[in-house]
Amino acid sequence: MGKSKFLRVKCKCGNEQIIFGNATSAVKCLVCNTELGRPTGSRFELHAKAVQVL
Ligand SMILES: [Zn+2]
């Protein structure tokens, strides 16, 4: 995953949310509070499905 990319991800609840692909803290779904991804070491690990790279 490249640097400084924004991703549109789809949570299992159906909510689509735009997140920063190089975020430095965990990102949660604004609807159901499921964790969509979290930084692990030098990269960001995505837990939700990325539907578009912006
Ligand atoms: Zn959700």
mmCIF file of the protein (N, C-alpha, C, O) and its ligand, coordinates in Angstrom:
data_MODEL
# 
_entry.id   MODEL 
# 
loop_
_entity.id 
_entity.type 
_entity.pdbx_number_of_molecules 
1 polymer     1 
2 non-polymer 1 
# 
_entity_poly.entity_id                      1 
_entity_poly.type                           'polypeptide(L)' 
_entity_poly.nstd_linkage                   no 
_entity_poly.nstd_monomer                   no 
_entity_poly.pdbx_seq_one_letter_code       MGKSKFLRVKCKCGNEQIIFGNATSAVKCLVCNTELGRPTGSRFELHAKAVQVL 
_entity_poly.pdbx_seq_one_letter_code_can   MGKSKFLRVKCKCGNEQIIFGNATSAVKCLVCNTELGRPTGSRFELHAKAVQVL 
_entity_poly.pdbx_strand_id                 A 
# 
loop_
_entity_poly_seq.entity_id 
_entity_poly_seq.num 
_entity_poly_seq.mon_id 
_entity_poly_seq.hetero 
1 1  MET n 
1 2  GLY n 
1 3  LYS n 
1 4  SER n 
1 5  LYS n 
1 6  PHE n 
1 7  LEU n 
1 8  ARG n 
1 9  VAL n 
1 10 LYS n 
1 11 CYS n 
1 12 LYS n 
1 13 CYS n 
1 14 GLY n 
1 15 ASN n 
1 16 GLU n 
1 17 GLN n 
1 18 ILE n 
1 19 ILE n 
1 20 PHE n 
1 21 GLY n 
1 22 ASN n 
1 23 ALA n 
1 24 THR n 
1 25 SER n 
1 26 ALA n 
1 27 VAL n 
1 28 LYS n 
1 29 CYS n 
1 30 LEU n 
1 31 VAL n 
1 32 CYS n 
1 33 ASN n 
1 34 THR n 
1 35 GLU n 
1 36 LEU n 
1 37 GLY n 
1 38 ARG n 
1 39 PRO n 
1 40 THR n 
1 41 GLY n 
1 42 SER n 
1 43 ARG n 
1 44 PHE n 
1 45 GLU n 
1 46 LEU n 
1 47 HIS n 
1 48 ALA n 
1 49 LYS n 
1 50 ALA n 
1 51 VAL n 
1 52 GLN n 
1 53 VAL n 
1 54 LEU n 
# 
loop_
_struct_asym.id 
_struct_asym.entity_id 
A 1 
B 2 
# 
loop_
_chem_comp.id 
_chem_comp.type 
_chem_comp.mon_nstd_flag 
ALA 'L-peptide linking' y 
ARG 'L-peptide linking' y 
ASN 'L-peptide linking' y 
CYS 'L-peptide linking' y 
GLN 'L-peptide linking' y 
GLU 'L-peptide linking' y 
GLY 'peptide linking'   y 
HIS 'L-peptide linking' y 
ILE 'L-peptide linking' y 
LEU 'L-peptide linking' y 
LYS 'L-peptide linking' y 
MET 'L-peptide linking' y 
PHE 'L-peptide linking' y 
PRO 'L-peptide linking' y 
SER 'L-peptide linking' y 
THR 'L-peptide linking' y 
VAL 'L-peptide linking' y 
ZN  non-polymer         . 
# 
_pdbx_entity_nonpoly.entity_id   2 
_pdbx_entity_nonpoly.name        ? 
_pdbx_entity_nonpoly.comp_id     ZN 
# 
_pdbx_nonpoly_scheme.asym_id         B 
_pdbx_nonpoly_scheme.entity_id       2 
_pdbx_nonpoly_scheme.mon_id          ZN 
_pdbx_nonpoly_scheme.ndb_seq_num     1 
_pdbx_nonpoly_scheme.pdb_seq_num     101 
_pdbx_nonpoly_scheme.auth_seq_num    101 
_pdbx_nonpoly_scheme.pdb_mon_id      ZN 
_pdbx_nonpoly_scheme.auth_mon_id     ZN 
_pdbx_nonpoly_scheme.pdb_strand_id   A 
_pdbx_nonpoly_scheme.pdb_ins_code    . 
# 
loop_
_atom_site.group_PDB 
_atom_site.id 
_atom_site.type_symbol 
_atom_site.label_atom_id 
_atom_site.label_alt_id 
_atom_site.label_comp_id 
_atom_site.label_asym_id 
_atom_site.label_entity_id 
_atom_site.label_seq_id 
_atom_site.pdbx_PDB_ins_code 
_atom_site.Cartn_x 
_atom_site.Cartn_y 
_atom_site.Cartn_z 
_atom_site.occupancy 
_atom_site.B_iso_or_equiv 
_atom_site.pdbx_formal_charge 
_atom_site.auth_seq_id 
_atom_site.auth_comp_id 
_atom_site.auth_asym_id 
_atom_site.auth_atom_id 
_atom_site.pdbx_PDB_model_num 
ATOM   1   N  N  . MET A 1 1  ? 0.851   -1.192 0.000  1.00 0.00 ? 1   MET A N  1 
ATOM   2   C  CA . MET A 1 1  ? 0.000   0.000  0.000  1.00 0.00 ? 1   MET A CA 1 
ATOM   3   C  C  . MET A 1 1  ? 0.888   1.243  0.000  1.00 0.00 ? 1   MET A C  1 
ATOM   4   O  O  . MET A 1 1  ? 1.767   1.379  0.851  1.00 0.00 ? 1   MET A O  1 
ATOM   5   N  N  . GLY A 1 2  ? 0.665   2.131  -0.932 1.00 0.00 ? 2   GLY A N  1 
ATOM   6   C  CA . GLY A 1 2  ? 1.516   3.315  -1.050 1.00 0.00 ? 2   GLY A CA 1 
ATOM   7   C  C  . GLY A 1 2  ? 1.266   4.330  0.036  1.00 0.00 ? 2   GLY A C  1 
ATOM   8   O  O  . GLY A 1 2  ? 0.346   4.196  0.842  1.00 0.00 ? 2   GLY A O  1 
ATOM   9   N  N  . LYS A 1 3  ? 2.080   5.319  0.043  1.00 0.00 ? 3   LYS A N  1 
ATOM   10  C  CA . LYS A 1 3  ? 1.942   6.365  1.053  1.00 0.00 ? 3   LYS A CA 1 
ATOM   11  C  C  . LYS A 1 3  ? 0.914   7.404  0.608  1.00 0.00 ? 3   LYS A C  1 
ATOM   12  O  O  . LYS A 1 3  ? 0.672   7.611  -0.581 1.00 0.00 ? 3   LYS A O  1 
ATOM   13  N  N  . SER A 1 4  ? 0.329   8.039  1.603  1.00 0.00 ? 4   SER A N  1 
ATOM   14  C  CA . SER A 1 4  ? -0.550  9.174  1.357  1.00 0.00 ? 4   SER A CA 1 
ATOM   15  C  C  . SER A 1 4  ? -1.712  8.848  0.434  1.00 0.00 ? 4   SER A C  1 
ATOM   16  O  O  . SER A 1 4  ? -2.096  9.664  -0.404 1.00 0.00 ? 4   SER A O  1 
ATOM   17  N  N  . LYS A 1 5  ? -2.263  7.671  0.587  1.00 0.00 ? 5   LYS A N  1 
ATOM   18  C  CA . LYS A 1 5  ? -3.416  7.299  -0.222 1.00 0.00 ? 5   LYS A CA 1 
ATOM   19  C  C  . LYS A 1 5  ? -4.657  7.274  0.640  1.00 0.00 ? 5   LYS A C  1 
ATOM   20  O  O  . LYS A 1 5  ? -4.637  6.872  1.804  1.00 0.00 ? 5   LYS A O  1 
ATOM   21  N  N  . PHE A 1 6  ? -5.735  7.717  0.027  1.00 0.00 ? 6   PHE A N  1 
ATOM   22  C  CA . PHE A 1 6  ? -7.015  7.612  0.696  1.00 0.00 ? 6   PHE A CA 1 
ATOM   23  C  C  . PHE A 1 6  ? -7.768  6.443  0.089  1.00 0.00 ? 6   PHE A C  1 
ATOM   24  O  O  . PHE A 1 6  ? -7.764  6.248  -1.127 1.00 0.00 ? 6   PHE A O  1 
ATOM   25  N  N  . LEU A 1 7  ? -8.400  5.684  0.929  1.00 0.00 ? 7   LEU A N  1 
ATOM   26  C  CA . LEU A 1 7  ? -9.122  4.497  0.484  1.00 0.00 ? 7   LEU A CA 1 
ATOM   27  C  C  . LEU A 1 7  ? -10.584 4.606  0.873  1.00 0.00 ? 7   LEU A C  1 
ATOM   28  O  O  . LEU A 1 7  ? -10.929 5.074  1.959  1.00 0.00 ? 7   LEU A O  1 
ATOM   29  N  N  . ARG A 1 8  ? -11.435 4.163  -0.042 1.00 0.00 ? 8   ARG A N  1 
ATOM   30  C  CA . ARG A 1 8  ? -12.837 4.014  0.333  1.00 0.00 ? 8   ARG A CA 1 
ATOM   31  C  C  . ARG A 1 8  ? -13.013 2.562  0.727  1.00 0.00 ? 8   ARG A C  1 
ATOM   32  O  O  . ARG A 1 8  ? -12.799 1.663  -0.086 1.00 0.00 ? 8   ARG A O  1 
ATOM   33  N  N  . VAL A 1 9  ? -13.395 2.332  1.952  1.00 0.00 ? 9   VAL A N  1 
ATOM   34  C  CA . VAL A 1 9  ? -13.546 0.967  2.430  1.00 0.00 ? 9   VAL A CA 1 
ATOM   35  C  C  . VAL A 1 9  ? -15.003 0.705  2.788  1.00 0.00 ? 9   VAL A C  1 
ATOM   36  O  O  . VAL A 1 9  ? -15.755 1.616  3.135  1.00 0.00 ? 9   VAL A O  1 
ATOM   37  N  N  . LYS A 1 10 ? -15.373 -0.554 2.695  1.00 0.00 ? 10  LYS A N  1 
ATOM   38  C  CA . LYS A 1 10 ? -16.737 -0.940 3.023  1.00 0.00 ? 10  LYS A CA 1 
ATOM   39  C  C  . LYS A 1 10 ? -16.717 -1.839 4.233  1.00 0.00 ? 10  LYS A C  1 
ATOM   40  O  O  . LYS A 1 10 ? -16.116 -2.913 4.220  1.00 0.00 ? 10  LYS A O  1 
ATOM   41  N  N  . CYS A 1 11 ? -17.369 -1.398 5.262  1.00 0.00 ? 11  CYS A N  1 
ATOM   42  C  CA . CYS A 1 11 ? -17.466 -2.172 6.491  1.00 0.00 ? 11  CYS A CA 1 
ATOM   43  C  C  . CYS A 1 11 ? -18.469 -3.310 6.298  1.00 0.00 ? 11  CYS A C  1 
ATOM   44  O  O  . CYS A 1 11 ? -19.301 -3.272 5.392  1.00 0.00 ? 11  CYS A O  1 
ATOM   45  N  N  . LYS A 1 12 ? -18.378 -4.310 7.154  1.00 0.00 ? 12  LYS A N  1 
ATOM   46  C  CA . LYS A 1 12 ? -19.326 -5.426 7.060  1.00 0.00 ? 12  LYS A CA 1 
ATOM   47  C  C  . LYS A 1 12 ? -20.758 -4.981 7.352  1.00 0.00 ? 12  LYS A C  1 
ATOM   48  O  O  . LYS A 1 12 ? -21.707 -5.679 6.994  1.00 0.00 ? 12  LYS A O  1 
ATOM   49  N  N  . CYS A 1 13 ? -20.920 -3.831 7.996  1.00 0.00 ? 13  CYS A N  1 
ATOM   50  C  CA . CYS A 1 13 ? -22.267 -3.317 8.266  1.00 0.00 ? 13  CYS A CA 1 
ATOM   51  C  C  . CYS A 1 13 ? -22.850 -2.619 7.047  1.00 0.00 ? 13  CYS A C  1 
ATOM   52  O  O  . CYS A 1 13 ? -24.026 -2.255 7.042  1.00 0.00 ? 13  CYS A O  1 
ATOM   53  N  N  . GLY A 1 14 ? -22.030 -2.428 6.007  1.00 0.00 ? 14  GLY A N  1 
ATOM   54  C  CA . GLY A 1 14 ? -22.520 -1.793 4.790  1.00 0.00 ? 14  GLY A CA 1 
ATOM   55  C  C  . GLY A 1 14 ? -22.096 -0.342 4.654  1.00 0.00 ? 14  GLY A C  1 
ATOM   56  O  O  . GLY A 1 14 ? -22.219 0.247  3.581  1.00 0.00 ? 14  GLY A O  1 
ATOM   57  N  N  . ASN A 1 15 ? -21.602 0.230  5.731  1.00 0.00 ? 15  ASN A N  1 
ATOM   58  C  CA . ASN A 1 15 ? -21.152 1.622  5.687  1.00 0.00 ? 15  ASN A CA 1 
ATOM   59  C  C  . ASN A 1 15 ? -19.882 1.751  4.854  1.00 0.00 ? 15  ASN A C  1 
ATOM   60  O  O  . ASN A 1 15 ? -18.942 0.972  5.012  1.00 0.00 ? 15  ASN A O  1 
ATOM   61  N  N  . GLU A 1 16 ? -19.865 2.742  3.969  1.00 0.00 ? 16  GLU A N  1 
ATOM   62  C  CA . GLU A 1 16 ? -18.641 3.030  3.244  1.00 0.00 ? 16  GLU A CA 1 
ATOM   63  C  C  . GLU A 1 16 ? -18.020 4.282  3.826  1.00 0.00 ? 16  GLU A C  1 
ATOM   64  O  O  . GLU A 1 16 ? -18.705 5.268  4.098  1.00 0.00 ? 16  GLU A O  1 
ATOM   65  N  N  . GLN A 1 17 ? -16.729 4.229  4.009  1.00 0.00 ? 17  GLN A N  1 
ATOM   66  C  CA . GLN A 1 17 ? -16.031 5.296  4.704  1.00 0.00 ? 17  GLN A CA 1 
ATOM   67  C  C  . GLN A 1 17 ? -14.688 5.523  4.038  1.00 0.00 ? 17  GLN A C  1 
ATOM   68  O  O  . GLN A 1 17 ? -14.040 4.578  3.587  1.00 0.00 ? 17  GLN A O  1 
ATOM   69  N  N  . ILE A 1 18 ? -14.278 6.769  3.977  1.00 0.00 ? 18  ILE A N  1 
ATOM   70  C  CA . ILE A 1 18 ? -12.977 7.077  3.400  1.00 0.00 ? 18  ILE A CA 1 
ATOM   71  C  C  . ILE A 1 18 ? -11.963 7.191  4.522  1.00 0.00 ? 18  ILE A C  1 
ATOM   72  O  O  . ILE A 1 18 ? -12.147 7.959  5.466  1.00 0.00 ? 18  ILE A O  1 
ATOM   73  N  N  . ILE A 1 19 ? -10.894 6.422  4.411  1.00 0.00 ? 19  ILE A N  1 
ATOM   74  C  CA . ILE A 1 19 ? -9.866  6.458  5.441  1.00 0.00 ? 19  ILE A CA 1 
ATOM   75  C  C  . ILE A 1 19 ? -8.514  6.750  4.809  1.00 0.00 ? 19  ILE A C  1 
ATOM   76  O  O  . ILE A 1 19 ? -8.311  6.512  3.619  1.00 0.00 ? 19  ILE A O  1 
ATOM   77  N  N  . PHE A 1 20 ? -7.624  7.247  5.584  1.00 0.00 ? 20  PHE A N  1 
ATOM   78  C  CA . PHE A 1 20 ? -6.272  7.530  5.145  1.00 0.00 ? 20  PHE A CA 1 
ATOM   79  C  C  . PHE A 1 20 ? -5.479  6.228  5.197  1.00 0.00 ? 20  PHE A C  1 
ATOM   80  O  O  . PHE A 1 20 ? -5.382  5.598  6.250  1.00 0.00 ? 20  PHE A O  1 
ATOM   81  N  N  . GLY A 1 21 ? -4.917  5.831  4.070  1.00 0.00 ? 21  GLY A N  1 
ATOM   82  C  CA . GLY A 1 21 ? -4.237  4.542  3.977  1.00 0.00 ? 21  GLY A CA 1 
ATOM   83  C  C  . GLY A 1 21 ? -2.944  4.465  4.761  1.00 0.00 ? 21  GLY A C  1 
ATOM   84  O  O  . GLY A 1 21 ? -2.358  3.391  4.896  1.00 0.00 ? 21  GLY A O  1 
ATOM   85  N  N  . ASN A 1 22 ? -2.501  5.583  5.271  1.00 0.00 ? 22  ASN A N  1 
ATOM   86  C  CA . ASN A 1 22 ? -1.262  5.582  6.036  1.00 0.00 ? 22  ASN A CA 1 
ATOM   87  C  C  . ASN A 1 22 ? -1.506  6.151  7.435  1.00 0.00 ? 22  ASN A C  1 
ATOM   88  O  O  . ASN A 1 22 ? -0.635  6.785  8.030  1.00 0.00 ? 22  ASN A O  1 
ATOM   89  N  N  . ALA A 1 23 ? -2.712  5.906  7.937  1.00 0.00 ? 23  ALA A N  1 
ATOM   90  C  CA . ALA A 1 23 ? -3.096  6.448  9.236  1.00 0.00 ? 23  ALA A CA 1 
ATOM   91  C  C  . ALA A 1 23 ? -2.175  5.922  10.331 1.00 0.00 ? 23  ALA A C  1 
ATOM   92  O  O  . ALA A 1 23 ? -1.674  4.801  10.247 1.00 0.00 ? 23  ALA A O  1 
ATOM   93  N  N  . THR A 1 24 ? -1.962  6.722  11.336 1.00 0.00 ? 24  THR A N  1 
ATOM   94  C  CA . THR A 1 24 ? -1.053  6.337  12.412 1.00 0.00 ? 24  THR A CA 1 
ATOM   95  C  C  . THR A 1 24 ? -1.801  5.856  13.659 1.00 0.00 ? 24  THR A C  1 
ATOM   96  O  O  . THR A 1 24 ? -1.184  5.526  14.672 1.00 0.00 ? 24  THR A O  1 
ATOM   97  N  N  . SER A 1 25 ? -3.114  5.820  13.578 1.00 0.00 ? 25  SER A N  1 
ATOM   98  C  CA . SER A 1 25 ? -3.888  5.270  14.687 1.00 0.00 ? 25  SER A CA 1 
ATOM   99  C  C  . SER A 1 25 ? -5.017  4.427  14.109 1.00 0.00 ? 25  SER A C  1 
ATOM   100 O  O  . SER A 1 25 ? -5.353  4.550  12.932 1.00 0.00 ? 25  SER A O  1 
ATOM   101 N  N  . ALA A 1 26 ? -5.591  3.583  14.931 1.00 0.00 ? 26  ALA A N  1 
ATOM   102 C  CA . ALA A 1 26 ? -6.660  2.697  14.480 1.00 0.00 ? 26  ALA A CA 1 
ATOM   103 C  C  . ALA A 1 26 ? -7.856  3.508  13.993 1.00 0.00 ? 26  ALA A C  1 
ATOM   104 O  O  . ALA A 1 26 ? -8.175  4.562  14.544 1.00 0.00 ? 26  ALA A O  1 
ATOM   105 N  N  . VAL A 1 27 ? -8.509  3.001  12.958 1.00 0.00 ? 27  VAL A N  1 
ATOM   106 C  CA . VAL A 1 27 ? -9.671  3.674  12.394 1.00 0.00 ? 27  VAL A CA 1 
ATOM   107 C  C  . VAL A 1 27 ? -10.887 2.791  12.605 1.00 0.00 ? 27  VAL A C  1 
ATOM   108 O  O  . VAL A 1 27 ? -10.869 1.596  12.309 1.00 0.00 ? 27  VAL A O  1 
ATOM   109 N  N  . LYS A 1 28 ? -11.954 3.408  13.128 1.00 0.00 ? 28  LYS A N  1 
ATOM   110 C  CA . LYS A 1 28 ? -13.166 2.640  13.377 1.00 0.00 ? 28  LYS A CA 1 
ATOM   111 C  C  . LYS A 1 28 ? -14.301 3.118  12.497 1.00 0.00 ? 28  LYS A C  1 
ATOM   112 O  O  . LYS A 1 28 ? -14.350 4.276  12.081 1.00 0.00 ? 28  LYS A O  1 
ATOM   113 N  N  . CYS A 1 29 ? -15.219 2.193  12.221 1.00 0.00 ? 29  CYS A N  1 
ATOM   114 C  CA . CYS A 1 29 ? -16.415 2.526  11.471 1.00 0.00 ? 29  CYS A CA 1 
ATOM   115 C  C  . CYS A 1 29 ? -17.247 3.518  12.287 1.00 0.00 ? 29  CYS A C  1 
ATOM   116 O  O  . CYS A 1 29 ? -17.445 3.349  13.490 1.00 0.00 ? 29  CYS A O  1 
ATOM   117 N  N  . LEU A 1 30 ? -17.727 4.561  11.596 1.00 0.00 ? 30  LEU A N  1 
ATOM   118 C  CA . LEU A 1 30 ? -18.496 5.593  12.298 1.00 0.00 ? 30  LEU A CA 1 
ATOM   119 C  C  . LEU A 1 30 ? -19.908 5.122  12.638 1.00 0.00 ? 30  LEU A C  1 
ATOM   120 O  O  . LEU A 1 30 ? -20.597 5.736  13.452 1.00 0.00 ? 30  LEU A O  1 
ATOM   121 N  N  . VAL A 1 31 ? -20.325 4.038  12.015 1.00 0.00 ? 31  VAL A N  1 
ATOM   122 C  CA . VAL A 1 31 ? -21.677 3.542  12.238 1.00 0.00 ? 31  VAL A CA 1 
ATOM   123 C  C  . VAL A 1 31 ? -21.707 2.457  13.318 1.00 0.00 ? 31  VAL A C  1 
ATOM   124 O  O  . VAL A 1 31 ? -22.478 2.558  14.272 1.00 0.00 ? 31  VAL A O  1 
ATOM   125 N  N  . CYS A 1 32 ? -20.882 1.432  13.176 1.00 0.00 ? 32  CYS A N  1 
ATOM   126 C  CA . CYS A 1 32 ? -20.968 0.282  14.082 1.00 0.00 ? 32  CYS A CA 1 
ATOM   127 C  C  . CYS A 1 32 ? -19.747 0.129  14.992 1.00 0.00 ? 32  CYS A C  1 
ATOM   128 O  O  . CYS A 1 32 ? -19.704 -0.769 15.833 1.00 0.00 ? 32  CYS A O  1 
ATOM   129 N  N  . ASN A 1 33 ? -18.767 1.000  14.821 1.00 0.00 ? 33  ASN A N  1 
ATOM   130 C  CA . ASN A 1 33 ? -17.597 1.011  15.700 1.00 0.00 ? 33  ASN A CA 1 
ATOM   131 C  C  . ASN A 1 33 ? -16.641 -0.170 15.495 1.00 0.00 ? 33  ASN A C  1 
ATOM   132 O  O  . ASN A 1 33 ? -15.738 -0.388 16.303 1.00 0.00 ? 33  ASN A O  1 
ATOM   133 N  N  . THR A 1 34 ? -16.842 -0.923 14.419 1.00 0.00 ? 34  THR A N  1 
ATOM   134 C  CA . THR A 1 34 ? -15.899 -1.991 14.092 1.00 0.00 ? 34  THR A CA 1 
ATOM   135 C  C  . THR A 1 34 ? -14.579 -1.366 13.651 1.00 0.00 ? 34  THR A C  1 
ATOM   136 O  O  . THR A 1 34 ? -14.559 -0.345 12.963 1.00 0.00 ? 34  THR A O  1 
ATOM   137 N  N  . GLU A 1 35 ? -13.503 -1.981 14.049 1.00 0.00 ? 35  GLU A N  1 
ATOM   138 C  CA . GLU A 1 35 ? -12.203 -1.469 13.630 1.00 0.00 ? 35  GLU A CA 1 
ATOM   139 C  C  . GLU A 1 35 ? -11.985 -1.779 12.150 1.00 0.00 ? 35  GLU A C  1 
ATOM   140 O  O  . GLU A 1 35 ? -12.035 -2.937 11.737 1.00 0.00 ? 35  GLU A O  1 
ATOM   141 N  N  . LEU A 1 36 ? -11.746 -0.750 11.367 1.00 0.00 ? 36  LEU A N  1 
ATOM   142 C  CA . LEU A 1 36 ? -11.564 -0.925 9.918  1.00 0.00 ? 36  LEU A CA 1 
ATOM   143 C  C  . LEU A 1 36 ? -10.104 -1.167 9.558  1.00 0.00 ? 36  LEU A C  1 
ATOM   144 O  O  . LEU A 1 36 ? -9.799  -1.724 8.504  1.00 0.00 ? 36  LEU A O  1 
ATOM   145 N  N  . GLY A 1 37 ? -9.230  -0.756 10.418 1.00 0.00 ? 37  GLY A N  1 
ATOM   146 C  CA . GLY A 1 37 ? -7.811  -0.973 10.169 1.00 0.00 ? 37  GLY A CA 1 
ATOM   147 C  C  . GLY A 1 37 ? -6.990  -0.354 11.279 1.00 0.00 ? 37  GLY A C  1 
ATOM   148 O  O  . GLY A 1 37 ? -7.460  0.489  12.042 1.00 0.00 ? 37  GLY A O  1 
ATOM   149 N  N  . ARG A 1 38 ? -5.744  -0.803 11.345 1.00 0.00 ? 38  ARG A N  1 
ATOM   150 C  CA . ARG A 1 38 ? -4.862  -0.245 12.369 1.00 0.00 ? 38  ARG A CA 1 
ATOM   151 C  C  . ARG A 1 38 ? -3.429  -0.319 11.866 1.00 0.00 ? 38  ARG A C  1 
ATOM   152 O  O  . ARG A 1 38 ? -3.085  -1.196 11.073 1.00 0.00 ? 38  ARG A O  1 
ATOM   153 N  N  . PRO A 1 39 ? -2.602  0.598  12.327 1.00 0.00 ? 39  PRO A N  1 
ATOM   154 C  CA . PRO A 1 39 ? -1.196  0.567  11.932 1.00 0.00 ? 39  PRO A CA 1 
ATOM   155 C  C  . PRO A 1 39 ? -0.466  -0.568 12.637 1.00 0.00 ? 39  PRO A C  1 
ATOM   156 O  O  . PRO A 1 39 ? -0.622  -0.766 13.842 1.00 0.00 ? 39  PRO A O  1 
ATOM   157 N  N  . THR A 1 40 ? 0.320   -1.300 11.884 1.00 0.00 ? 40  THR A N  1 
ATOM   158 C  CA . THR A 1 40 ? 1.140   -2.362 12.471 1.00 0.00 ? 40  THR A CA 1 
ATOM   159 C  C  . THR A 1 40 ? 2.564   -2.142 11.997 1.00 0.00 ? 40  THR A C  1 
ATOM   160 O  O  . THR A 1 40 ? 2.877   -2.373 10.829 1.00 0.00 ? 40  THR A O  1 
ATOM   161 N  N  . GLY A 1 41 ? 3.409   -1.705 12.879 1.00 0.00 ? 41  GLY A N  1 
ATOM   162 C  CA . GLY A 1 41 ? 4.785   -1.428 12.483 1.00 0.00 ? 41  GLY A CA 1 
ATOM   163 C  C  . GLY A 1 41 ? 4.821   -0.304 11.461 1.00 0.00 ? 41  GLY A C  1 
ATOM   164 O  O  . GLY A 1 41 ? 4.383   0.811  11.742 1.00 0.00 ? 41  GLY A O  1 
ATOM   165 N  N  . SER A 1 42 ? 5.345   -0.598 10.274 1.00 0.00 ? 42  SER A N  1 
ATOM   166 C  CA . SER A 1 42 ? 5.540   0.456  9.276  1.00 0.00 ? 42  SER A CA 1 
ATOM   167 C  C  . SER A 1 42 ? 4.388   0.560  8.287  1.00 0.00 ? 42  SER A C  1 
ATOM   168 O  O  . SER A 1 42 ? 4.370   1.460  7.448  1.00 0.00 ? 42  SER A O  1 
ATOM   169 N  N  . ARG A 1 43 ? 3.424   -0.356 8.379  1.00 0.00 ? 43  ARG A N  1 
ATOM   170 C  CA . ARG A 1 43 ? 2.344   -0.298 7.410  1.00 0.00 ? 43  ARG A CA 1 
ATOM   171 C  C  . ARG A 1 43 ? 0.987   -0.308 8.088  1.00 0.00 ? 43  ARG A C  1 
ATOM   172 O  O  . ARG A 1 43 ? 0.855   -0.587 9.280  1.00 0.00 ? 43  ARG A O  1 
ATOM   173 N  N  . PHE A 1 44 ? -0.012  0.009  7.283  1.00 0.00 ? 44  PHE A N  1 
ATOM   174 C  CA . PHE A 1 44 ? -1.370  0.040  7.804  1.00 0.00 ? 44  PHE A CA 1 
ATOM   175 C  C  . PHE A 1 44 ? -2.088  -1.226 7.379  1.00 0.00 ? 44  PHE A C  1 
ATOM   176 O  O  . PHE A 1 44 ? -2.169  -1.538 6.191  1.00 0.00 ? 44  PHE A O  1 
ATOM   177 N  N  . GLU A 1 45 ? -2.605  -1.947 8.350  1.00 0.00 ? 45  GLU A N  1 
ATOM   178 C  CA . GLU A 1 45 ? -3.282  -3.198 8.066  1.00 0.00 ? 45  GLU A CA 1 
ATOM   179 C  C  . GLU A 1 45 ? -4.780  -2.955 7.980  1.00 0.00 ? 45  GLU A C  1 
ATOM   180 O  O  . GLU A 1 45 ? -5.415  -2.518 8.940  1.00 0.00 ? 45  GLU A O  1 
ATOM   181 N  N  . LEU A 1 46 ? -5.323  -3.245 6.819  1.00 0.00 ? 46  LEU A N  1 
ATOM   182 C  CA . LEU A 1 46 ? -6.740  -3.003 6.582  1.00 0.00 ? 46  LEU A CA 1 
ATOM   183 C  C  . LEU A 1 46 ? -7.554  -4.236 6.956  1.00 0.00 ? 46  LEU A C  1 
ATOM   184 O  O  . LEU A 1 46 ? -7.224  -5.353 6.559  1.00 0.00 ? 46  LEU A O  1 
ATOM   185 N  N  . HIS A 1 47 ? -8.622  -4.023 7.725  1.00 0.00 ? 47  HIS A N  1 
ATOM   186 C  CA . HIS A 1 47 ? -9.480  -5.139 8.121  1.00 0.00 ? 47  HIS A CA 1 
ATOM   187 C  C  . HIS A 1 47 ? -10.766 -5.175 7.307  1.00 0.00 ? 47  HIS A C  1 
ATOM   188 O  O  . HIS A 1 47 ? -11.462 -6.190 7.273  1.00 0.00 ? 47  HIS A O  1 
ATOM   189 N  N  . ALA A 1 48 ? -11.070 -4.078 6.662  1.00 0.00 ? 48  ALA A N  1 
ATOM   190 C  CA . ALA A 1 48 ? -12.291 -4.005 5.856  1.00 0.00 ? 48  ALA A CA 1 
ATOM   191 C  C  . ALA A 1 48 ? -11.912 -4.082 4.389  1.00 0.00 ? 48  ALA A C  1 
ATOM   192 O  O  . ALA A 1 48 ? -10.739 -3.993 4.028  1.00 0.00 ? 48  ALA A O  1 
ATOM   193 N  N  . LYS A 1 49 ? -12.911 -4.246 3.563  1.00 0.00 ? 49  LYS A N  1 
ATOM   194 C  CA . LYS A 1 49 ? -12.658 -4.370 2.125  1.00 0.00 ? 49  LYS A CA 1 
ATOM   195 C  C  . LYS A 1 49 ? -12.493 -2.991 1.494  1.00 0.00 ? 49  LYS A C  1 
ATOM   196 O  O  . LYS A 1 49 ? -13.348 -2.118 1.644  1.00 0.00 ? 49  LYS A O  1 
ATOM   197 N  N  . ALA A 1 50 ? -11.382 -2.811 0.787  1.00 0.00 ? 50  ALA A N  1 
ATOM   198 C  CA . ALA A 1 50 ? -11.176 -1.552 0.072  1.00 0.00 ? 50  ALA A CA 1 
ATOM   199 C  C  . ALA A 1 50 ? -11.937 -1.613 -1.245 1.00 0.00 ? 50  ALA A C  1 
ATOM   200 O  O  . ALA A 1 50 ? -11.706 -2.516 -2.049 1.00 0.00 ? 50  ALA A O  1 
ATOM   201 N  N  . VAL A 1 51 ? -12.823 -0.684 -1.471 1.00 0.00 ? 51  VAL A N  1 
ATOM   202 C  CA . VAL A 1 51 ? -13.605 -0.709 -2.708 1.00 0.00 ? 51  VAL A CA 1 
ATOM   203 C  C  . VAL A 1 51 ? -13.077 0.282  -3.731 1.00 0.00 ? 51  VAL A C  1 
ATOM   204 O  O  . VAL A 1 51 ? -13.415 0.192  -4.911 1.00 0.00 ? 51  VAL A O  1 
ATOM   205 N  N  . GLN A 1 52 ? -12.259 1.220  -3.298 1.00 0.00 ? 52  GLN A N  1 
ATOM   206 C  CA . GLN A 1 52 ? -11.720 2.206  -4.222 1.00 0.00 ? 52  GLN A CA 1 
ATOM   207 C  C  . GLN A 1 52 ? -10.504 2.876  -3.609 1.00 0.00 ? 52  GLN A C  1 
ATOM   208 O  O  . GLN A 1 52 ? -10.478 3.175  -2.415 1.00 0.00 ? 52  GLN A O  1 
ATOM   209 N  N  . VAL A 1 53 ? -9.499  3.108  -4.439 1.00 0.00 ? 53  VAL A N  1 
ATOM   210 C  CA . VAL A 1 53 ? -8.351  3.905  -4.007 1.00 0.00 ? 53  VAL A CA 1 
ATOM   211 C  C  . VAL A 1 53 ? -8.528  5.285  -4.609 1.00 0.00 ? 53  VAL A C  1 
ATOM   212 O  O  . VAL A 1 53 ? -8.690  5.430  -5.821 1.00 0.00 ? 53  VAL A O  1 
ATOM   213 N  N  . LEU A 1 54 ? -8.495  6.278  -3.770 1.00 0.00 ? 54  LEU A N  1 
ATOM   214 C  CA . LEU A 1 54 ? -8.763  7.644  -4.241 1.00 0.00 ? 54  LEU A CA 1 
ATOM   215 C  C  . LEU A 1 54 ? -7.469  8.387  -4.567 1.00 0.00 ? 54  LEU A C  1 
ATOM   216 O  O  . LEU A 1 54 ? -7.510  9.548  -4.976 1.00 0.00 ? 54  LEU A O  1 
HETATM 217 ZN ZN . ZN  B 2 .  ? -19.625 -0.646 10.294 1.00 0.00 2 101 ZN  A ZN 1 
# 
